[in-house]
Amino acid sequence: MCRHLAYAGPVEPIARLLVAPPHGLYRQSWAPRHQRYGTVNADGFGVGWYAEGDPVPARYRRAGPIWADQSFADLARVVRTGALLAAVRDATLSGADAEAAAAPFAAGTWLFSHNGAVAGWPGTLTSVASSLPPGDLLALEARNDSALVWALVLARLRAGDDAGRALAETVAEVADAAPASRLNLLLTDGATVTATTWGDTLWYLTRPGGGTVVASEPYDDDPRWQKVPDRTLLSASGTDVLLAPLKDPGGDALADAFVPPKEPRT
């Protein structure tokens, strides 16, 4: 269900990250190589990026497939950024929310995406949703599982949790309520990238020239791509990537100390 990618590093054209690579997110919309659920991501797409000197990201989202958008290739060719989050969507359930259901979701400086599905949606999260302030529920951008998961993450960020704990605790809460859920979450504030693996694939690339890419799957065959183990929390900047195990619902709390990943292959 969906493919997504985030980047933090030196300023680059968006196209160099999403369109130009031989197996980039653009191509993953119809020919993903590592997608476990679904085959075509044609139910919308979006990209959010940060302009120099402005901490609040811009977004471009559409309800249809990325390859059918006549304007996106031109936009991606000329817009340059040092951080972005983009996604192509395979909807869990059909709905009428159009581009509002397409990631990235946004609030303040944050961009967010969910690759996966909440099992038994929406009934399984009734009690979880009731813990949110009524205003948060009314402010949901879309009536889908990803929008509610974002609301849960955002409530924790606003309460003072750091990005890693906000994602980890949300995954634990949702997995406890809906155990068969797939919860690969991706979050950036323009300087860092935080992600979880829970039921689907995730990879990262620390590029020799600077910058880190975190993605559902590699966009090329560079041997430096590293696969992230399932049930892991990833925290990345433009130069460093740190990994920590996620807790199972009802298990031990998330470890405060991160463990470094293995050295990249050369």
LUMDREN-230071 format. One record per atom (N, C-alpha, C): residue in three letters; z, y, x. Coordinates in steps of 0.02 Angstrom, whole numbers, padded with zeros to 5 digits, always signed. Layout:
BEGIN
ALAZYX
...
***
This chain:
BEGIN
MET+00000-00059+00042
MET+00000+00000+00000
MET+00000+00062+00044
CYS-00057+00092+00054
CYS-00062+00155+00091
CYS-00062+00144+00167
ARG-00087+00194+00201
ARG-00084+00200+00274
ARG-00062+00272+00288
HIS-00021+00281+00338
HIS-00001+00349+00355
HIS+00006+00358+00430
LEU+00009+00422+00451
LEU+00011+00439+00522
LEU+00046+00506+00530
ALA+00085+00512+00583
ALA+00116+00576+00601
ALA+00105+00588+00676
TYR+00103+00652+00695
TYR+00090+00671+00764
TYR+00132+00731+00781
ALA+00159+00731+00843
ALA+00192+00789+00871
ALA+00172+00794+00944
GLY+00148+00852+00966
GLY+00126+00859+01035
GLY+00084+00921+01046
PRO+00041+00920+01097
PRO-00002+00977+01110
PRO-00049+00991+01051
VAL-00069+01054+01044
VAL-00112+01074+00989
VAL-00180+01040+00995
GLU-00204+01012+00939
GLU-00268+00978+00937
GLU-00302+00990+00869
PRO-00368+00982+00866
PRO-00401+00982+00800
PRO-00377+00922+00760
ILE-00368+00932+00695
ILE-00347+00877+00652
ILE-00396+00819+00656
ALA-00460+00834+00662
ALA-00511+00781+00663
ALA-00501+00734+00722
ARG-00476+00759+00778
ARG-00467+00716+00836
ARG-00414+00662+00824
LEU-00369+00674+00777
LEU-00317+00626+00762
LEU-00334+00582+00702
LEU-00373+00608+00654
LEU-00383+00572+00591
LEU-00454+00546+00581
VAL-00504+00582+00607
VAL-00574+00565+00591
VAL-00611+00535+00650
ALA-00603+00565+00710
ALA-00642+00544+00768
ALA-00625+00474+00794
PRO-00562+00451+00795
PRO-00547+00385+00821
PRO-00586+00330+00784
PRO-00607+00277+00819
PRO-00649+00226+00787
PRO-00615+00191+00728
HIS-00548+00188+00729
HIS-00512+00157+00674
HIS-00460+00205+00647
GLY-00479+00269+00643
GLY-00433+00321+00622
GLY-00415+00316+00548
LEU-00371+00358+00526
LEU-00347+00356+00457
LEU-00405+00364+00408
TYR-00455+00404+00428
TYR-00514+00412+00385
TYR-00546+00344+00371
ARG-00557+00304+00423
ARG-00587+00238+00414
ARG-00539+00189+00381
GLN-00475+00197+00395
GLN-00425+00152+00364
GLN-00424+00158+00288
SER-00453+00210+00261
SER-00455+00217+00189
SER-00497+00163+00156
TRP-00547+00136+00193
TRP-00587+00082+00165
TRP-00587+00019+00209
ALA-00566+00024+00272
ALA-00568-00034+00316
ALA-00507-00037+00361
PRO-00446-00044+00332
PRO-00387-00051+00374
PRO-00388-00119+00409
ARG-00358-00120+00468
ARG-00357-00183+00506
ARG-00291-00221+00501
HIS-00237-00187+00482
HIS-00171-00220+00482
HIS-00135-00213+00415
GLN-00170-00194+00363
GLN-00137-00183+00299
GLN-00121-00250+00266
ARG-00058-00259+00247
ARG-00035-00323+00219
ARG-00043-00326+00143
TYR-00043-00269+00110
TYR-00045-00267+00037
TYR-00099-00218+00016
GLY-00148-00243-00024
GLY-00204-00201-00043
GLY-00257-00200+00012
THR-00316-00178-00007
THR-00372-00178+00041
THR-00406-00110+00048
VAL-00406-00069-00005
VAL-00440-00005-00004
VAL-00391+00049-00025
ASN-00389+00104+00012
ASN-00343+00160-00002
ASN-00383+00218-00030
ALA-00401+00212-00094
ALA-00446+00260-00126
ALA-00414+00300-00182
ASP-00347+00298-00187
ASP-00313+00330-00243
ASP-00283+00398-00224
GLY-00315+00431-00177
GLY-00292+00497-00156
GLY-00277+00498-00082
PHE-00271+00558-00055
PHE-00254+00567+00015
PHE-00224+00636+00024
GLY-00193+00646+00081
GLY-00166+00712+00096
GLY-00152+00720+00170
VAL-00152+00782+00192
VAL-00132+00798+00260
VAL-00090+00862+00257
GLY-00035+00862+00294
GLY+00006+00921+00301
GLY+00010+00939+00375
TRP+00006+01002+00392
TRP+00006+01022+00463
TRP+00043+01088+00471
TYR+00061+01103+00533
TYR+00100+01162+00551
TYR+00058+01209+00592
ALA+00054+01272+00570
ALA+00019+01324+00608
ALA+00067+01355+00658
GLU+00040+01377+00713
GLU+00082+01407+00765
GLU+00121+01466+00738
GLY+00187+01466+00750
GLY+00229+01521+00729
GLY+00252+01518+00657
ASP+00233+01466+00620
ASP+00253+01459+00550
ASP+00286+01391+00540
PRO+00351+01388+00526
PRO+00385+01323+00520
PRO+00371+01287+00454
VAL+00341+01321+00405
VAL+00327+01291+00340
VAL+00256+01263+00341
PRO+00248+01198+00330
PRO+00181+01168+00336
PRO+00135+01185+00278
ALA+00071+01183+00291
ALA+00019+01187+00240
ALA+00001+01115+00220
ARG-00025+01108+00159
ARG-00047+01042+00136
ARG-00117+01046+00104
TYR-00154+00992+00114
TYR-00219+00984+00080
TYR-00218+00914+00050
ARG-00218+00909-00017
ARG-00214+00844-00051
ARG-00267+00839-00105
ARG-00291+00778-00115
ARG-00340+00766-00167
ARG-00325+00699-00201
ALA-00349+00691-00263
ALA-00336+00631-00302
ALA-00384+00574-00285
GLY-00442+00590-00257
GLY-00492+00539-00243
GLY-00491+00515-00172
PRO-00537+00471-00153
PRO-00538+00445-00085
PRO-00559+00498-00034
ILE-00533+00491+00026
ILE-00545+00541+00078
ILE-00619+00546+00095
TRP-00656+00490+00092
TRP-00726+00491+00111
TRP-00770+00528+00060
ALA-00743+00538-00001
ALA-00782+00572-00053
ALA-00771+00647-00053
ASP-00727+00672-00011
ASP-00712+00743-00009
ASP-00762+00778+00037
GLN-00802+00822+00008
GLN-00855+00855+00046
GLN-00829+00908+00094
SER-00767+00930+00085
SER-00741+00985+00125
SER-00695+00962+00181
PHE-00668+00902+00176
PHE-00615+00882+00223
PHE-00640+00879+00295
ALA-00698+00851+00307
ALA-00722+00844+00376
ALA-00729+00912+00410
ASP-00753+00962+00374
ASP-00758+01029+00403
ASP-00690+01059+00416
LEU-00645+01052+00369
LEU-00577+01078+00378
LEU-00545+01045+00439
ALA-00550+00979+00444
ALA-00519+00942+00498
ALA-00549+00960+00566
ARG-00612+00980+00566
ARG-00645+00996+00629
ARG-00620+01061+00659
VAL-00602+01110+00616
VAL-00586+01176+00642
VAL-00511+01191+00642
VAL-00471+01157+00601
VAL-00399+01171+00598
VAL-00365+01135+00656
ARG-00324+01172+00694
ARG-00289+01144+00751
ARG-00214+01147+00738
THR-00178+01097+00763
THR-00106+01094+00751
THR-00071+01054+00805
GLY-00007+01068+00814
GLY+00034+01029+00859
GLY+00077+00978+00824
ALA+00071+00974+00758
ALA+00108+00924+00720
ALA+00077+00916+00651
LEU+00074+00853+00628
LEU+00046+00841+00562
LEU+00074+00775+00534
LEU+00065+00767+00469
LEU+00078+00703+00435
LEU+00023+00695+00384
ALA-00010+00636+00385
ALA-00066+00623+00340
ALA-00060+00553+00311
ALA-00090+00543+00252
ALA-00086+00478+00219
ALA-00147+00468+00175
VAL-00169+00405+00169
VAL-00218+00384+00120
VAL-00184+00334+00074
ARG-00197+00338+00008
ARG-00155+00306-00042
ARG-00189+00249-00079
ASP-00152+00194-00086
ASP-00169+00140-00132
ASP-00112+00137-00182
ALA-00123+00161-00243
ALA-00069+00171-00291
ALA-00035+00106-00310
THR+00032+00108-00315
THR+00070+00051-00339
THR+00052+00037-00412
LEU+00054+00089-00452
LEU+00035+00086-00523
LEU-00011+00145-00538
SER-00059+00134-00583
SER-00102+00190-00601
SER-00062+00241-00641
GLY-00082+00304-00636
GLY-00046+00356-00671
GLY-00088+00418-00677
ALA-00059+00470-00707
ALA-00096+00530-00722
ALA-00076+00589-00678
ASP-00042+00575-00621
ASP-00016+00629-00581
ASP-00065+00657-00530
ALA-00123+00624-00524
ALA-00177+00649-00482
ALA-00152+00665-00412
GLU-00173+00723-00384
GLU-00156+00737-00315
GLU-00082+00748-00304
ALA-00043+00763-00357
ALA+00029+00772-00349
ALA+00063+00708-00326
ALA+00031+00650-00338
ALA+00059+00586-00317
ALA+00041+00567-00246
ALA-00002+00607-00214
ALA-00025+00591-00146
ALA+00021+00622-00094
ALA+00040+00583-00045
ALA+00078+00610+00011
ALA+00032+00654+00054
PRO+00062+00700+00093
PRO+00134+00708+00103
PRO+00167+00750+00049
PHE+00229+00729+00032
PHE+00273+00771-00007
PHE+00306+00822+00040
ALA+00328+00877+00012
ALA+00352+00931+00056
ALA+00410+00968+00025
ALA+00452+00994+00069
ALA+00506+01040+00049
ALA+00528+01078+00112
GLY+00526+01144+00109
GLY+00544+01183+00168
GLY+00501+01164+00228
THR+00534+01145+00282
THR+00497+01127+00343
THR+00477+01053+00345
TRP+00496+01014+00294
TRP+00487+00942+00296
TRP+00422+00919+00264
LEU+00393+00866+00293
LEU+00338+00827+00263
LEU+00359+00754+00262
PHE+00340+00718+00208
PHE+00364+00650+00198
PHE+00310+00606+00168
SER+00310+00542+00188
SER+00265+00492+00159
SER+00301+00425+00153
HIS+00280+00386+00103
HIS+00307+00319+00092
HIS+00249+00270+00090
ASN+00249+00222+00136
ASN+00201+00167+00136
ASN+00239+00106+00111
GLY+00222+00083+00050
GLY+00257+00025+00022
GLY+00260+00029-00053
ALA+00312-00002-00082
ALA+00321-00001-00154
ALA+00393-00020-00170
VAL+00420+00010-00222
VAL+00486-00009-00246
VAL+00478-00065-00297
ALA+00508-00122-00283
ALA+00502-00180-00327
ALA+00534-00165-00395
GLY+00499-00184-00448
GLY+00527-00175-00515
GLY+00529-00104-00539
TRP+00492-00060-00505
TRP+00491+00010-00525
TRP+00466+00017-00597
PRO+00497+00061-00638
PRO+00551+00107-00620
PRO+00622+00082-00637
GLY+00626+00026-00672
GLY+00690+00004-00698
GLY+00743-00009-00644
THR+00722-00034-00586
THR+00770-00053-00535
THR+00806+00007-00504
LEU+00777+00067-00510
LEU+00809+00126-00480
LEU+00842+00172-00531
THR+00854+00147-00591
THR+00886+00188-00642
THR+00954+00213-00619
SER+00995+00168-00593
SER+01062+00189-00572
SER+01059+00233-00510
VAL+01012+00219-00465
VAL+01005+00260-00405
VAL+00983+00330-00424
ALA+00935+00335-00470
ALA+00911+00401-00490
ALA+00965+00441-00525
SER+01011+00408-00560
SER+01063+00443-00596
SER+01112+00478-00549
SER+01111+00460-00485
SER+01156+00492-00437
SER+01130+00559-00414
LEU+01066+00573-00428
LEU+01037+00637-00407
LEU+01056+00693-00456
PRO+01063+00754-00431
PRO+01072+00810-00477
PRO+01014+00814-00526
PRO+01026+00830-00590
PRO+00971+00834-00639
PRO+00914+00878-00616
GLY+00930+00932-00581
GLY+00877+00976-00558
GLY+00829+00942-00510
ASP+00855+00896-00469
ASP+00813+00860-00422
ASP+00763+00815-00459
LEU+00785+00783-00512
LEU+00740+00741-00551
LEU+00686+00782-00586
LEU+00706+00839-00612
LEU+00657+00882-00645
LEU+00606+00911-00596
ALA+00625+00915-00533
ALA+00581+00944-00482
ALA+00534+00893-00450
LEU+00537+00830-00471
LEU+00493+00779-00441
LEU+00420+00801-00448
GLU+00382+00794-00393
GLU+00312+00813-00395
GLU+00270+00765-00436
ALA+00291+00702-00439
ALA+00251+00651-00474
ALA+00298+00599-00504
ARG+00272+00560-00550
ARG+00311+00508-00583
ARG+00298+00441-00550
ASN+00308+00437-00486
ASN+00297+00374-00451
ASN+00357+00358-00406
ASP+00357+00298-00379
ASP+00414+00276-00339
ASP+00422+00317-00275
SER+00367+00336-00244
SER+00371+00374-00181
SER+00403+00442-00192
ALA+00388+00475-00247
ALA+00417+00540-00261
ALA+00493+00535-00270
LEU+00516+00481-00302
LEU+00588+00473-00310
LEU+00621+00456-00244
VAL+00590+00414-00204
VAL+00618+00399-00138
VAL+00624+00463-00097
TRP+00574+00506-00101
TRP+00576+00570-00066
TRP+00634+00613-00092
ALA+00646+00613-00157
ALA+00702+00651-00184
ALA+00769+00626-00156
LEU+00775+00561-00147
LEU+00836+00532-00118
LEU+00845+00553-00045
VAL+00790+00551-00007
VAL+00793+00573+00063
VAL+00810+00647+00067
LEU+00777+00688+00026
LEU+00787+00760+00028
LEU+00859+00779+00009
ALA+00888+00744-00039
ALA+00957+00758-00057
ALA+01004+00748+00002
ARG+00990+00697+00042
ARG+01032+00684+00101
ARG+01021+00736+00155
LEU+00959+00757+00164
LEU+00945+00810+00213
LEU+00981+00874+00194
ARG+00978+00891+00131
ARG+01011+00952+00107
ARG+01087+00948+00111
ALA+01113+00886+00109
ALA+01185+00877+00115
ALA+01209+00877+00187
GLY+01162+00882+00235
GLY+01181+00887+00305
GLY+01166+00827+00348
ASP+01139+00773+00319
ASP+01121+00715+00361
ASP+01063+00733+00407
ASP+01063+00705+00467
ASP+01005+00713+00510
ASP+00949+00668+00483
ALA+00889+00677+00510
ALA+00831+00642+00483
ALA+00839+00567+00486
GLY+00864+00541+00542
GLY+00871+00469+00550
GLY+00918+00439+00499
ARG+00976+00470+00490
ARG+01024+00443+00442
ARG+01000+00451+00371
ALA+00966+00506+00356
ALA+00939+00515+00288
ALA+00890+00459+00270
LEU+00846+00442+00316
LEU+00799+00387+00303
LEU+00834+00320+00299
ALA+00878+00307+00347
ALA+00911+00242+00350
ALA+00953+00228+00289
GLU+00992+00278+00268
GLU+01035+00268+00210
GLU+00995+00263+00146
THR+00940+00298+00141
THR+00897+00291+00083
THR+00867+00222+00079
VAL+00843+00197+00135
VAL+00815+00129+00136
VAL+00868+00078+00114
ALA+00928+00085+00140
ALA+00981+00038+00122
ALA+00997+00041+00048
GLU+01000+00102+00020
GLU+01017+00110-00051
GLU+00962+00081-00096
VAL+00899+00095-00080
VAL+00844+00071-00122
VAL+00837-00005-00114
ALA+00843-00031-00053
ALA+00837-00103-00043
ALA+00893-00141-00077
ASP+00951-00111-00083
ASP+01006-00143-00118
ASP+00991-00148-00192
ALA+00962-00095-00220
ALA+00947-00094-00292
ALA+00884-00134-00308
ALA+00837-00136-00262
ALA+00773-00170-00274
ALA+00755-00209-00211
PRO+00785-00269-00202
PRO+00783-00304-00138
PRO+00713-00321-00111
ALA+00663-00328-00152
ALA+00597-00347-00127
ALA+00553-00286-00111
SER+00583-00229-00107
SER+00544-00168-00094
SER+00518-00165-00023
ARG+00463-00129-00015
ARG+00435-00115+00051
ARG+00444-00040+00063
LEU+00478-00023+00117
LEU+00503+00045+00126
LEU+00488+00072+00196
ASN+00425+00078+00212
ASN+00406+00112+00274
ASN+00402+00187+00259
LEU+00450+00224+00283
LEU+00455+00296+00270
LEU+00436+00335+00332
LEU+00408+00394+00323
LEU+00384+00436+00378
LEU+00402+00508+00363
LEU+00434+00542+00411
LEU+00460+00609+00400
LEU+00451+00651+00463
THR+00430+00714+00455
THR+00426+00760+00512
THR+00447+00830+00491
ASP+00473+00867+00540
ASP+00489+00938+00530
ASP+00445+00981+00574
GLY+00394+00952+00604
GLY+00349+00989+00648
GLY+00366+00984+00721
ALA+00427+00960+00736
ALA+00448+00951+00806
ALA+00463+00878+00821
THR+00490+00843+00772
THR+00507+00772+00781
THR+00475+00731+00726
VAL+00470+00666+00739
VAL+00445+00618+00690
VAL+00497+00563+00683
THR+00516+00547+00621
THR+00564+00494+00607
THR+00532+00446+00558
ALA+00542+00381+00569
ALA+00509+00331+00527
ALA+00551+00269+00521
THR+00537+00230+00469
THR+00568+00164+00461
THR+00515+00111+00452
THR+00531+00051+00474
THR+00491-00008+00456
THR+00534-00052+00412
TRP+00507-00069+00354
TRP+00542-00113+00307
TRP+00490-00146+00263
GLY+00458-00198+00290
GLY+00411-00236+00251
GLY+00338-00223+00264
ASP+00322-00177+00310
ASP+00252-00165+00326
ASP+00247-00144+00400
THR+00187-00132+00423
THR+00175-00121+00494
THR+00185-00049+00514
LEU+00205-00039+00578
LEU+00210+00028+00608
LEU+00200+00021+00683
TRP+00164+00068+00711
TRP+00150+00070+00782
TRP+00161+00141+00808
TYR+00168+00147+00874
TYR+00171+00215+00903
TYR+00134+00215+00969
LEU+00111+00274+00987
LEU+00074+00286+01049
LEU+00101+00349+01082
THR+00128+00343+01142
THR+00145+00401+01182
THR+00088+00413+01230
ARG+00052+00467+01220
ARG-00010+00479+01255
ARG+00002+00508+01324
PRO-00038+00488+01373
PRO-00028+00512+01442
PRO-00032+00588+01447
GLY-00074+00620+01407
GLY-00082+00692+01410
GLY-00029+00729+01370
GLY+00018+00693+01341
GLY+00069+00724+01300
GLY+00057+00712+01226
GLY+00111+00707+01189
GLY+00106+00696+01117
GLY+00120+00624+01098
THR+00149+00616+01039
THR+00166+00550+01013
THR+00134+00542+00944
VAL+00102+00485+00934
VAL+00073+00467+00869
VAL+00112+00409+00841
VAL+00133+00414+00778
VAL+00166+00360+00743
VAL+00123+00344+00682
ALA+00102+00280+00675
ALA+00053+00264+00624
ALA+00062+00194+00597
SER+00038+00184+00536
SER+00039+00117+00506
SER+00003+00066+00549
GLU-00049+00088+00583
GLU-00087+00044+00627
GLU-00123+00085+00680
PRO-00140+00056+00737
PRO-00174+00094+00790
PRO-00241+00120+00767
TYR-00258+00181+00791
TYR-00323+00209+00773
TYR-00377+00193+00825
ASP-00359+00158+00878
ASP-00407+00134+00927
ASP-00377+00073+00962
ASP-00410+00050+01014
ASP-00387-00010+01049
ASP-00352+00005+01115
ASP-00324+00065+01122
ASP-00285+00082+01181
ASP-00227+00032+01189
PRO-00221+00000+01247
PRO-00168-00050+01257
PRO-00098-00020+01258
ARG-00092+00046+01259
ARG-00026+00077+01260
ARG+00008+00079+01191
TRP-00029+00064+01139
TRP+00003+00061+01073
TRP+00058+00009+01073
GLN+00115+00026+01042
GLN+00173-00019+01038
GLN+00188-00033+00964
LYS+00197-00097+00948
LYS+00215-00115+00880
LYS+00291-00109+00870
VAL+00311-00079+00816
VAL+00383-00070+00801
VAL+00407-00131+00761
PRO+00462-00163+00781
PRO+00487-00221+00744
PRO+00506-00201+00672
ASP+00503-00251+00628
ASP+00524-00239+00559
ASP+00598-00221+00557
ARG+00617-00181+00507
ARG+00686-00159+00496
ARG+00713-00119+00556
THR+00673-00069+00574
THR+00689-00026+00631
THR+00684+00047+00611
LEU+00726+00088+00640
LEU+00722+00160+00633
LEU+00692+00188+00697
LEU+00640+00228+00691
LEU+00606+00259+00748
LEU+00619+00334+00746
SER+00634+00362+00805
SER+00642+00434+00812
SER+00601+00456+00872
ALA+00556+00504+00861
ALA+00509+00523+00914
ALA+00503+00599+00919
SER+00493+00621+00980
SER+00473+00690+00993
SER+00403+00687+01023
GLY+00380+00741+01053
GLY+00315+00739+01084
GLY+00313+00697+01148
THR+00371+00679+01175
THR+00373+00643+01238
THR+00414+00579+01237
ASP+00461+00572+01191
ASP+00507+00515+01191
ASP+00506+00479+01124
VAL+00516+00413+01127
VAL+00522+00372+01067
VAL+00584+00329+01075
LEU+00627+00330+01024
LEU+00689+00290+01024
LEU+00690+00247+00962
LEU+00716+00186+00969
LEU+00719+00137+00915
LEU+00791+00115+00904
ALA+00807+00101+00841
ALA+00873+00073+00823
ALA+00864+00026+00764
PRO+00903-00028+00762
PRO+00898-00075+00705
PRO+00925-00043+00641
LEU+00892-00058+00585
LEU+00917-00037+00520
LEU+00965-00089+00494
LYS+01014-00067+00455
LYS+01062-00114+00425
LYS+01033-00146+00363
ASP+01055-00206+00348
ASP+01041-00237+00284
ASP+01089-00209+00232
PRO+01068-00205+00169
PRO+01114-00182+00117
PRO+01178-00222+00117
GLY+01235-00188+00119
GLY+01299-00222+00120
GLY+01321-00244+00189
GLY+01278-00231+00240
GLY+01295-00252+00308
GLY+01329-00197+00347
ASP+01328-00204+00413
ASP+01360-00155+00456
ASP+01323-00089+00452
ALA+01359-00035+00465
ALA+01329+00031+00464
ALA+01279+00039+00520
LEU+01233+00085+00511
LEU+01183+00099+00562
LEU+01217+00119+00627
ALA+01195+00088+00681
ALA+01223+00104+00746
ALA+01209+00177+00764
ASP+01258+00210+00792
ASP+01248+00279+00813
ASP+01204+00284+00875
ALA+01208+00235+00917
ALA+01170+00236+00980
ALA+01101+00206+00971
PHE+01051+00241+00993
PHE+00983+00215+00992
PHE+00972+00173+01055
VAL+00923+00127+01049
VAL+00904+00087+01107
VAL+00833+00105+01124
PRO+00817+00115+01188
PRO+00749+00134+01206
PRO+00702+00076+01196
PRO+00638+00089+01179
PRO+00589+00036+01173
PRO+00569+00011+01242
LYS+00531-00045+01241
LYS+00505-00072+01303
LYS+00455-00023+01333
GLU+00446-00027+01398
GLU+00398+00016+01431
GLU+00328-00001+01405
PRO+00286+00050+01393
PRO+00218+00038+01369
PRO+00179-00007+01418
ARG+00135-00047+01388
ARG+00091-00088+01430
ARG+00041-00044+01466
THR+00021-00064+01524
THR-00030-00026+01560
THR-00090-00071+01574
***
